[in-house]
Amino acid sequence: MLIGNLIENQFITVGEWNFGSAISLIMACIILVSMYFTRRFDQENRENSKQREVKHA
């Protein structure tokens, strides 16, 4: 089962608003953390590639 379907079922079918909200909040936090690390590693890769270009030039 996909997480989106699980969240939808918790809200609509089961009526468990607290559990659905908790899952949604956890997923939002996971997405924010992954975006942070992706941006951080992307910036490090850009800096490393610029340093390599300077050495080759």
N, C-alpha and C positions, 0 to 999 in steps of 0.2 A: 504494500500500500504506500502510495506517495504521501509525503508529509502534508502537502496542500489538501489532499483529500481527507486526511486524518483531522486536520484543523476544521475543515468544513463540516465534517460529521459531528465533531464535538459541539459546534455552534448550532447547527440546524437539527440534526437527527436526535442526538443524545440530550442536548440542552445543557451541557456542561460548559458554561461560559468561562469559568475560572480556569479549567484545564486547557481549553482552546486558547485563551489569552496567554497563559503561561508558555505554551508551545510557540505561539507567535512571537512573544518577547524573546525567548531563547534563540529562535531562528534569526531574528533581527540582530541580536548581539553577535551571533556567529558570523553573519554577513559583514557586519561592521569590522570585526576583528580581522577577517580575511581580506577585506578591502585595505585595511591599514598595512598589513604585512605585504600585500601585493604592491602597494604604492612604495613602501620602504625599499623592497628588493629591486623594484624597477628603477628607482632613483640611484641605488648603488650600481646597478648595471650600466646606467647612462654615464655615471662618473667614471667607471672603469673603462668604458669604451672611449670616452674623450681622452683619458690619459694614454691609451694605446695609440690613438690617432696622433697625439702630440709627439710621442716617441718615434713614430714612423715617419713623421714629416721632417 
